[in-house]
Amino acid sequence: MKKSSPFQIIVLCIFGALGVGSMIVFALFVNGNQTARTGPVVIWGTLDGKVFESVLKYLSEENEVYKETTYVQKGATDFPDVLARALASGQGPDLVLLSQDQAYLEAPNMLRFPESEISPSQFTDMYVYSAAPFVTAEGVMAIPVIADPLILYSNKDLLAAAGYSLPPKYWDELFDMARVITGCGVARGGTVGYVTGCDRDSLSIKKATIALGTYDNVDHAKDILSTIILQSGGSITRRDESGALISALITRGNQSTSPTESALRFYTEFSDPSKDDYSWSSAMRDSRSAFSAGDLALYIGYASERYLIANANPNLNVGYSFLPQIRNKNSVITGARVYGLAIPRTSTNPTGAAQVAYNFSDSFASLVTANAYGVVSARRDVLSQGGSKVVPSLFASSTIVSASWIDPDPQKTDALFRAMITDVVSGTVRLTEGASRADQQLKAILDVP
């Protein structure tokens, strides 16, 4: 008998805890014969190739479906262009591992999974809400596998030195924390306040509270601001009565200020040197590097960055917590990236590709994949069991309440968010004008009046 490794034992124990209900759902997808040969299936994606290869190697020892499956890692920056050229020439892969923000852009190039195998209602019941962009009017275009939630990393030593035993639960707590921890604000009266963390003359920040306010040196700036907009009750895009995707950036409803304007005002607050809570500037290094170096008390990042931070500074005393929320809101919302497998229309083996996708999304395989990357499964039944010895339970609970929006073109909306934030911070435009300009740019991307 083959001896199980500690990693295998952890995965198998968690899988066993999922119970009979998960097995019934699993039976829906495998379509009878797990061990039937699928033929060669090539997967393209941007996640680490060595990790994915190790996952395939392990899974293939348990299931013949994966025997002829290979993974090719592509660069994240030019992946859309590389994929488009490959599909145009008929040389593309059989499966593509997409994040949900790529779903709208890639939907025309992908097949839909048969509704007899997975309907939109079954999809909603099985997978987290932030995977919703994978469901189109024509059906399910990608089968979710793993999710990578946004979380709040904290430097416990910096917080403790400033008298804080816990990270902030609500965003408004950051105002006082920034005054105490950063100590670099200029009071509204024009006099310099606390200067323990910065140079009195240049006001260059030495120890920052949180990286908010700028774009280029704040990792995941678009994702952070988007999440705050969603927490505020707004959205970035929405479907109209005809089903067309339209901009929702400056929808105000009964309010005089739109959720986007409120979120943008809060976000840019911390890069204004005239404010007491000034905490971040464009002169700072990128936010993850600053946190890893011990110069940033709070960092908003993805769960998958846990190992990168640990490798950069093994001595950092790091804590993990929920993303802060808006006080007095009934709902709790975080952000997450969800990765799913889609079948290109040019696939030479769509039947085998579908079989691999179904198997990858079952409780066992998705958990193996999630643990390998330090993230969580995209399945609700797996998440309901909490974390594991590999991944903290906080990651699972954060993903359960994660939300998303339909991004028409990630690269173009990156530019849109950059311009909106940068123009407001630089004083080029007023806040309401910045949001209005972004709305017009989004309409142009969507090609709607």
NUKOL-542724 format. One record per residue (C-alpha): residue in one letter; y, x negated, z negated. Coordinates in Angstrom, 3 decimals, always signed. Layout:
! residues N
BAKE   r         py         px         pz
BAKE   a          Y          X          Z
...
***
This chain:
! residues 449
BAKE   r         py         px         pz
BAKE   m     +0.000     +0.000     +0.000
BAKE   k     +3.465     -1.241     +0.906
BAKE   k     +5.504     -2.089     -2.178
BAKE   s     +8.854     -0.300     -2.444
BAKE   s    +12.049     -2.274     -3.015
BAKE   p    +14.480     -1.293     -5.815
BAKE   f    +16.787     +0.160     -3.127
BAKE   q    +13.945     +2.268     -1.744
BAKE   i    +13.042     +3.506     -5.215
BAKE   i    +16.642     +4.588     -5.891
BAKE   v    +16.840     +6.462     -2.600
BAKE   l    +13.432     +8.121     -3.030
BAKE   c    +14.214     +9.246     -6.575
BAKE   i    +17.487    +10.846     -5.488
BAKE   f    +15.787    +12.475     -2.512
BAKE   g    +13.128    +13.928     -4.787
BAKE   a    +15.828    +15.417     -7.008
BAKE   l    +17.168    +17.460     -4.095
BAKE   g    +14.357    +19.967     -4.489
BAKE   v    +12.483    +22.368     -2.284
BAKE   g    +15.605    +24.012     -0.875
BAKE   s    +16.609    +20.867     +0.962
BAKE   m    +13.180    +20.574     +2.505
BAKE   i    +13.498    +24.074     +3.944
BAKE   v    +16.820    +23.166     +5.559
BAKE   f    +15.316    +19.892     +6.795
BAKE   a    +12.501    +21.795     +8.507
BAKE   l    +15.082    +23.699    +10.527
BAKE   f    +16.226    +20.516    +12.203
BAKE   v    +13.174    +18.386    +12.869
BAKE   n    +11.753    +21.014    +15.210
BAKE   g     +8.180    +20.450    +14.200
BAKE   n     +7.072    +16.899    +14.877
BAKE   q     +8.938    +14.093    +13.100
BAKE   t     +6.738    +11.418    +14.590
BAKE   a     +7.079    +12.444    +18.246
BAKE   r     +8.371     +9.603    +20.418
BAKE   t    +11.972    +10.029    +21.448
BAKE   g    +12.207     +7.202    +23.958
BAKE   p    +15.017     +4.626    +23.924
BAKE   v    +18.198     +5.877    +22.235
BAKE   v    +21.322     +3.711    +22.142
BAKE   i    +24.044     +4.492    +19.581
BAKE   w    +27.606     +3.200    +19.843
BAKE   g    +29.974     +3.150    +16.892
BAKE   t    +32.610     +1.147    +15.047
BAKE   l    +30.817     +0.813    +11.693
BAKE   d    +29.329     -2.547    +10.721
BAKE   g    +26.426     -3.308    +13.038
BAKE   k    +24.378     -5.428    +10.644
BAKE   v    +24.387     -2.664     +8.052
BAKE   f    +23.375     -0.067    +10.615
BAKE   e    +20.574     -2.294    +11.888
BAKE   s    +19.220     -2.612     +8.350
BAKE   v    +19.290     +1.176     +8.021
BAKE   l    +17.400     +1.600    +11.289
BAKE   k    +14.835     -0.989    +10.254
BAKE   y    +14.154     +0.774     +6.974
BAKE   l    +14.083     +4.273     +8.455
BAKE   s    +11.784     +3.220    +11.286
BAKE   e     +9.195     +2.165     +8.703
BAKE   e     +9.208     +5.739     +7.411
BAKE   n     +9.650     +7.687    +10.668
BAKE   e     +8.559     +6.860    +14.233
BAKE   v    +11.627     +8.668    +15.617
BAKE   y    +13.756     +5.574    +15.013
BAKE   k    +11.376     +3.014    +16.571
BAKE   e    +13.270     +2.770    +19.862
BAKE   t    +16.750     +3.454    +18.472
BAKE   t    +19.347     +0.674    +18.668
BAKE   y    +22.955     +0.442    +17.526
BAKE   v    +25.840     -1.381    +19.222
BAKE   q    +29.013     -2.059    +17.245
BAKE   k    +32.289     -1.686    +19.134
BAKE   g    +35.822     -2.639    +18.149
BAKE   a    +37.707     +0.148    +16.392
BAKE   t    +41.060     -0.458    +18.095
BAKE   d    +39.951     -0.100    +21.708
BAKE   f    +36.868     +2.051    +21.172
BAKE   p    +38.279     +5.198    +22.869
BAKE   d    +39.163     +3.207    +26.008
BAKE   v    +35.859     +1.297    +26.053
BAKE   l    +33.911     +4.530    +25.640
BAKE   a    +35.929     +6.322    +28.331
BAKE   r    +35.333     +3.546    +30.860
BAKE   a    +31.629     +3.440    +30.061
BAKE   l    +31.203     +7.193    +30.401
BAKE   a    +33.153     +7.202    +33.657
BAKE   s    +30.765     +4.614    +35.094
BAKE   g    +27.667     +6.336    +33.737
BAKE   q    +26.838     +3.314    +31.575
BAKE   g    +27.558     +4.816    +28.189
BAKE   p    +25.289     +5.296    +25.165
BAKE   d    +22.962     +8.169    +24.277
BAKE   l    +24.721     +8.838    +20.975
BAKE   v    +28.209     +8.090    +19.670
BAKE   l    +29.040     +7.798    +15.969
BAKE   l    +32.457     +9.459    +15.766
BAKE   s    +34.828    +10.143    +12.891
BAKE   q    +36.132    +13.708    +12.691
BAKE   d    +39.624    +12.679    +13.782
BAKE   q    +38.140    +11.634    +17.153
BAKE   a    +36.398    +14.990    +17.699
BAKE   y    +39.136    +16.797    +19.646
BAKE   l    +39.822    +13.846    +21.955
BAKE   e    +36.145    +13.258    +22.737
BAKE   a    +34.999    +16.896    +22.842
BAKE   p    +35.220    +17.228    +26.660
BAKE   n    +32.895    +14.216    +27.040
BAKE   m    +30.203    +15.457    +24.648
BAKE   l    +27.382    +17.976    +24.880
BAKE   r    +27.018    +20.818    +22.370
BAKE   f    +23.962    +21.151    +20.162
BAKE   p    +22.026    +24.376    +20.810
BAKE   e    +23.055    +27.229    +18.541
BAKE   s    +19.355    +27.939    +18.039
BAKE   e    +19.145    +24.582    +16.254
BAKE   i    +22.461    +24.641    +14.405
BAKE   s    +25.017    +27.443    +14.509
BAKE   p    +28.634    +27.127    +13.318
BAKE   s    +27.779    +29.149    +10.187
BAKE   q    +24.799    +26.897     +9.388
BAKE   f    +27.058    +23.883     +9.940
BAKE   t    +29.603    +25.214     +7.442
BAKE   d    +26.892    +25.900     +4.862
BAKE   m    +25.319    +22.454     +5.210
BAKE   y    +28.248    +20.060     +5.575
BAKE   v    +31.530    +19.348     +3.804
BAKE   y    +34.686    +21.167     +4.858
BAKE   s    +36.322    +17.975     +6.156
BAKE   a    +33.658    +17.876     +8.893
BAKE   a    +35.081    +21.102    +10.391
BAKE   p    +36.694    +19.422    +13.459
BAKE   f    +33.170    +18.786    +14.776
BAKE   v    +32.814    +22.537    +15.391
BAKE   t    +34.451    +23.733    +18.611
BAKE   a    +34.709    +27.110    +20.318
BAKE   e    +31.721    +26.099    +22.453
BAKE   g    +29.576    +25.103    +19.463
BAKE   v    +28.735    +22.058    +17.334
BAKE   m    +29.598    +18.796    +19.081
BAKE   a    +28.490    +16.299    +16.403
BAKE   i    +26.002    +16.281    +13.543
BAKE   p    +27.617    +14.818    +10.378
BAKE   v    +25.823    +11.979     +8.608
BAKE   i    +28.103    +10.264     +6.083
BAKE   a    +31.544    +10.741     +4.519
BAKE   d    +34.025     +8.182     +3.197
BAKE   p    +36.482     +9.802     +0.729
BAKE   l    +40.001     +8.694     -0.118
BAKE   i    +40.188     +7.675     -3.768
BAKE   l    +42.704     +6.125     -6.137
BAKE   y    +41.923     +2.547     -7.158
BAKE   s    +43.633     +1.300    -10.302
BAKE   n    +44.210     -2.111    -11.857
BAKE   k    +43.243     -1.291    -15.433
BAKE   d    +44.921     -4.405    -16.833
BAKE   l    +48.298     -3.662    -15.222
BAKE   l    +48.154     -0.068    -16.412
BAKE   a    +47.202     -1.095    -19.949
BAKE   a    +49.970     -3.703    -20.113
BAKE   a    +52.463     -0.952    -19.285
BAKE   g    +50.981     +1.366    -21.914
BAKE   y    +48.909     +3.617    -19.674
BAKE   s    +45.299     +4.258    -20.590
BAKE   l    +44.583     +6.453    -17.553
BAKE   p    +45.686     +6.583    -13.907
BAKE   p    +47.881     +9.505    -12.814
BAKE   k    +46.284    +12.913    -12.354
BAKE   y    +49.365    +14.381    -10.665
BAKE   w    +51.733    +12.850     -8.135
BAKE   d    +54.833    +13.528    -10.248
BAKE   e    +53.529    +11.175    -12.934
BAKE   l    +54.272     +8.320    -10.552
BAKE   f    +58.018     +8.672    -11.042
BAKE   d    +57.929     +7.474    -14.652
BAKE   m    +55.090     +5.029    -14.002
BAKE   a    +57.088     +3.370    -11.225
BAKE   r    +60.055     +2.861    -13.540
BAKE   v    +57.889     +1.284    -16.224
BAKE   i    +55.353     -0.743    -14.250
BAKE   t    +57.437     -1.934    -11.295
BAKE   g    +60.632     -2.290    -13.256
BAKE   c    +62.647     -3.009    -10.145
BAKE   g    +64.724     +0.121     -9.550
BAKE   v    +68.467     +0.329     -9.189
BAKE   a    +69.767     +3.175    -11.324
BAKE   r    +71.705     +5.905     -9.567
BAKE   g    +74.861     +4.670    -11.235
BAKE   g    +74.523     +1.401     -9.348
BAKE   t    +73.421     -0.831    -12.221
BAKE   v    +70.189     -2.749    -12.169
BAKE   g    +67.585     -1.277    -14.487
BAKE   y    +64.309     -2.853    -15.555
BAKE   v    +63.690     -6.219    -13.914
BAKE   t    +60.465     -7.383    -15.504
BAKE   g    +58.569     -7.162    -12.233
BAKE   c    +61.110     -8.389     -9.701
BAKE   d    +63.913    -10.781     -8.915
BAKE   r    +67.221     -9.446    -10.312
BAKE   d    +69.334    -10.640     -7.398
BAKE   s    +67.167     -9.867     -4.374
BAKE   l    +65.286     -6.961     -5.975
BAKE   s    +62.140     -8.340     -4.316
BAKE   i    +59.208     -6.661     -6.009
BAKE   k    +56.700     -8.923     -7.743
BAKE   k    +54.480     -6.289     -9.347
BAKE   a    +54.385     -2.873     -7.710
BAKE   t    +53.174     +0.460     -9.026
BAKE   i    +51.937     +2.128     -5.840
BAKE   a    +52.235     +1.476     -2.120
BAKE   l    +54.077     +4.502     -0.756
BAKE   g    +57.182     +4.822     +1.374
BAKE   t    +56.653     +2.547     +4.364
BAKE   y    +54.111     +2.663     +7.173
BAKE   d    +53.084     -0.691     +8.601
BAKE   n    +52.144     -2.327     +5.293
BAKE   v    +50.609     +0.763     +3.658
BAKE   d    +46.947     +0.977     +4.549
BAKE   h    +46.033     +4.523     +5.676
BAKE   a    +49.648     +5.716     +5.576
BAKE   k    +48.975     +8.567     +8.017
BAKE   d    +45.907     +9.691     +6.088
BAKE   i    +47.771     +9.599     +2.769
BAKE   l    +50.777    +11.573     +4.004
BAKE   s    +48.506    +14.017     +5.839
BAKE   t    +46.568    +14.673     +2.650
BAKE   i    +49.752    +15.309     +0.667
BAKE   i    +50.843    +17.771     +3.373
BAKE   l    +47.506    +19.588     +3.055
BAKE   q    +47.807    +19.591     -0.741
BAKE   s    +51.272    +21.138     -0.336
BAKE   g    +49.773    +24.073     +1.523
BAKE   g    +50.661    +22.889     +5.014
BAKE   s    +48.832    +21.466     +7.973
BAKE   i    +49.557    +19.227    +10.926
BAKE   t    +47.888    +21.287    +13.638
BAKE   r    +46.382    +24.782    +13.795
BAKE   r    +44.819    +27.219    +16.235
BAKE   d    +46.951    +30.070    +17.565
BAKE   e    +45.710    +33.577    +18.364
BAKE   s    +44.296    +32.432    +21.697
BAKE   g    +42.463    +29.498    +20.119
BAKE   a    +44.829    +26.869    +21.518
BAKE   l    +45.689    +23.908    +19.273
BAKE   i    +49.391    +23.869    +18.357
BAKE   s    +51.671    +21.929    +16.014
BAKE   a    +52.061    +23.191    +12.444
BAKE   l    +54.178    +20.325    +11.125
BAKE   i    +57.306    +22.292    +10.247
BAKE   t    +55.859    +25.718     +9.500
BAKE   r    +57.906    +26.979     +6.556
BAKE   g    +56.584    +30.469     +5.910
BAKE   n    +58.688    +32.004     +3.151
BAKE   q    +59.952    +28.609     +1.967
BAKE   s    +63.211    +26.946     +2.946
BAKE   t    +61.428    +23.600     +3.149
BAKE   s    +58.184    +23.028     +5.019
BAKE   p    +55.215    +21.338     +3.287
BAKE   t    +55.675    +18.410     +5.691
BAKE   e    +59.295    +17.948     +4.639
BAKE   s    +58.351    +18.147     +0.945
BAKE   a    +55.523    +15.651     +1.380
BAKE   l    +57.698    +13.302     +3.439
BAKE   r    +60.463    +13.400     +0.829
BAKE   f    +57.997    +12.482     -1.902
BAKE   y    +56.296     +9.774     +0.145
BAKE   t    +59.535     +7.985     +1.114
BAKE   e    +60.963     +8.183     -2.417
BAKE   f    +59.218     +5.002     -3.510
BAKE   s    +60.712     +2.754     -0.822
BAKE   d    +64.330     +3.678     -1.551
BAKE   p    +65.968     +0.788     -3.486
BAKE   s    +68.708     +3.119     -4.729
BAKE   k    +66.164     +5.131     -6.735
BAKE   d    +64.912     +4.389    -10.239
BAKE   d    +61.323     +4.703     -9.042
BAKE   y    +61.682     +2.144     -6.251
BAKE   s    +58.223     +0.601     -6.032
BAKE   w    +57.474     -0.644     -2.535
BAKE   s    +59.220     -2.299     +0.380
BAKE   s    +58.503     -3.423     +3.917
BAKE   a    +58.684     -7.018     +2.692
BAKE   m    +55.475     -6.615     +0.704
BAKE   r    +52.098     -7.726     +2.051
BAKE   d    +49.658     -5.017     +3.120
BAKE   s    +48.710     -2.726     +0.258
BAKE   r    +45.026     -3.615     -0.066
BAKE   s    +45.811     -7.339     -0.153
BAKE   a    +48.483     -6.727     -2.781
BAKE   f    +46.031     -4.755     -4.900
BAKE   s    +43.281     -7.348     -4.490
BAKE   a    +45.711    -10.067     -5.563
BAKE   g    +46.581     -8.162     -8.751
BAKE   d    +50.129     -7.362     -7.649
BAKE   l    +49.685     -3.596     -7.235
BAKE   a    +48.711     -1.241    -10.030
BAKE   l    +47.485     +1.665     -7.882
BAKE   y    +45.964     +1.613     -4.411
BAKE   i    +44.968     +4.587     -2.251
BAKE   g    +42.020     +3.623     -0.110
BAKE   y    +38.626     +4.669     +1.114
BAKE   a    +35.485     +4.427     -0.992
BAKE   s    +33.991     +1.987     +1.504
BAKE   e    +36.682     -0.560     +0.591
BAKE   r    +35.210     -1.003     -2.885
BAKE   y    +33.130     -3.997     -1.823
BAKE   l    +35.963     -5.568     +0.186
BAKE   i    +38.209     -5.484     -2.878
BAKE   a    +35.462     -6.830     -5.127
BAKE   n    +34.754     -9.692     -2.722
BAKE   a    +38.450    -10.546     -2.461
BAKE   n    +38.865    -10.708     -6.251
BAKE   p    +35.688    -10.450     -8.347
BAKE   n    +37.736    -10.742    -11.554
BAKE   l    +39.901     -7.684    -10.907
BAKE   n    +39.393     -4.960    -13.519
BAKE   v    +39.194     -1.976    -11.166
BAKE   g    +38.949     +1.730    -11.930
BAKE   y    +38.247     +4.640     -9.577
BAKE   s    +39.663     +8.141     -9.862
BAKE   f    +40.490    +11.282     -7.911
BAKE   l    +43.432    +11.206     -5.589
BAKE   p    +46.431    +12.636     -7.510
BAKE   q    +47.173    +16.330     -6.969
BAKE   i    +50.292    +18.489     -6.887
BAKE   r    +50.938    +20.006    -10.291
BAKE   n    +50.497    +23.774    -10.702
BAKE   k    +48.497    +24.129     -7.496
BAKE   n    +45.298    +26.135     -7.834
BAKE   s    +43.329    +24.106     -5.308
BAKE   v    +42.166    +20.491     -5.495
BAKE   i    +42.263    +18.635     -2.171
BAKE   t    +41.403    +15.081     -1.213
BAKE   g    +40.917    +13.374     +2.132
BAKE   a    +37.831    +11.887     +3.756
BAKE   r    +36.523    +10.423     +6.976
BAKE   v    +33.335    +12.081     +8.132
BAKE   y    +31.101    +10.336    +10.672
BAKE   g    +28.846    +12.359    +12.954
BAKE   l    +26.533    +11.726    +15.899
BAKE   a    +27.522    +13.232    +19.260
BAKE   i    +25.686    +13.178    +22.595
BAKE   p    +27.707    +12.093    +25.652
BAKE   r    +27.289    +14.220    +28.758
BAKE   t    +26.165    +11.064    +30.583
BAKE   s    +23.279    +10.349    +28.189
BAKE   t    +20.073     +9.490    +30.050
BAKE   n    +17.986    +10.739    +27.133
BAKE   p    +19.753    +13.737    +25.575
BAKE   t    +16.549    +15.212    +24.153
BAKE   g    +15.659    +12.003    +22.328
BAKE   a    +19.270    +11.588    +21.252
BAKE   a    +19.292    +15.069    +19.718
BAKE   q    +16.075    +14.342    +17.837
BAKE   v    +17.554    +11.130    +16.390
BAKE   a    +20.790    +12.937    +15.436
BAKE   y    +18.892    +15.734    +13.661
BAKE   n    +16.769    +13.246    +11.750
BAKE   f    +19.770    +11.094    +10.807
BAKE   s    +21.464    +14.112     +9.283
BAKE   d    +18.581    +15.098     +7.017
BAKE   s    +18.926    +14.561     +3.280
BAKE   f    +16.883    +11.386     +3.166
BAKE   a    +18.323     +9.508     +6.146
BAKE   s    +21.927    +10.465     +5.414
BAKE   l    +21.525     +9.253     +1.840
BAKE   v    +19.969     +5.968     +2.967
BAKE   t    +22.846     +5.444     +5.416
BAKE   a    +25.489     +6.395     +2.857
BAKE   n    +24.122     +4.047     +0.206
BAKE   a    +23.971     +1.200     +2.710
BAKE   y    +27.691     +1.597     +3.465
BAKE   g    +28.720     +2.383     -0.111
BAKE   v    +29.816     +5.920     +0.753
BAKE   v    +28.233     +9.388     +0.455
BAKE   s    +26.216    +11.843     +2.500
BAKE   a    +28.123    +14.517     +4.403
BAKE   r    +25.596    +17.141     +3.265
BAKE   r    +26.570    +19.600     +0.562
BAKE   d    +23.079    +19.671     -0.998
BAKE   v    +23.048    +15.892     -1.428
BAKE   l    +26.591    +15.826     -2.823
BAKE   s    +25.788    +18.575     -5.301
BAKE   q    +23.378    +16.138     -6.980
BAKE   g    +26.268    +13.795     -7.767
BAKE   g    +26.247    +10.048     -7.265
BAKE   s    +23.523     +7.455     -7.518
BAKE   k    +22.968     +4.010     -8.959
BAKE   v    +24.463     +2.731     -5.721
BAKE   v    +27.556     +4.958     -5.388
BAKE   p    +29.704     +6.448     -8.213
BAKE   s    +29.535    +10.229     -8.676
BAKE   l    +33.328    +10.345     -8.238
BAKE   f    +32.841     +9.634     -4.534
BAKE   a    +30.601    +12.696     -4.182
BAKE   s    +32.928    +15.004     -6.126
BAKE   s    +35.930    +13.780     -4.117
BAKE   t    +34.161    +14.480     -0.839
BAKE   i    +33.189    +18.000     -1.866
BAKE   v    +36.887    +18.963     -2.098
BAKE   s    +38.031    +16.938     +0.916
BAKE   a    +39.927    +18.612     +3.744
BAKE   s    +40.938    +17.567     +7.239
BAKE   w    +42.943    +18.620    +10.269
BAKE   i    +42.293    +18.497    +14.002
BAKE   d    +43.869    +15.311    +15.330
BAKE   p    +44.540    +15.576    +19.088
BAKE   d    +44.773    +11.813    +19.646
BAKE   p    +44.557     +9.386    +16.679
BAKE   q    +46.445     +6.565    +18.394
BAKE   k    +49.316     +8.811    +19.510
BAKE   t    +49.615    +10.543    +16.154
BAKE   d    +49.613     +7.142    +14.445
BAKE   a    +52.737     +6.331    +16.459
BAKE   l    +54.190     +9.736    +15.600
BAKE   f    +53.713     +9.263    +11.849
BAKE   r    +55.011     +5.699    +12.034
BAKE   a    +58.207     +6.826    +13.721
BAKE   m    +58.707     +9.752    +11.329
BAKE   i    +58.351     +7.599     +8.205
BAKE   t    +60.175     +4.530     +9.510
BAKE   d    +63.147     +6.464    +10.883
BAKE   v    +63.634     +8.340     +7.613
BAKE   v    +63.300     +5.222     +5.441
BAKE   s    +65.699     +3.222     +7.618
BAKE   g    +68.259     +6.028     +7.550
BAKE   t    +68.159     +6.422    +11.327
BAKE   v    +67.622    +10.152    +10.887
BAKE   r    +67.762    +12.637     +8.048
BAKE   l    +64.483    +13.842     +6.625
BAKE   t    +64.560    +17.283     +8.256
BAKE   e    +65.418    +15.736    +11.618
BAKE   g    +62.596    +13.224    +11.256
BAKE   a    +60.079    +16.001    +10.649
BAKE   s    +61.532    +18.030    +13.546
BAKE   r    +61.259    +15.073    +15.902
BAKE   a    +57.658    +14.527    +14.856
BAKE   d    +56.959    +18.194    +15.559
BAKE   q    +58.373    +17.853    +19.066
BAKE   q    +56.346    +14.692    +19.672
BAKE   l    +53.188    +16.456    +18.501
BAKE   k    +53.881    +19.340    +20.846
BAKE   a    +54.216    +16.819    +23.693
BAKE   i    +50.840    +15.287    +22.770
BAKE   l    +49.302    +18.753    +22.785
BAKE   d    +51.189    +19.600    +25.972
BAKE   v    +52.501    +22.862    +24.550
BAKE   p    +56.091    +24.170    +24.738
***
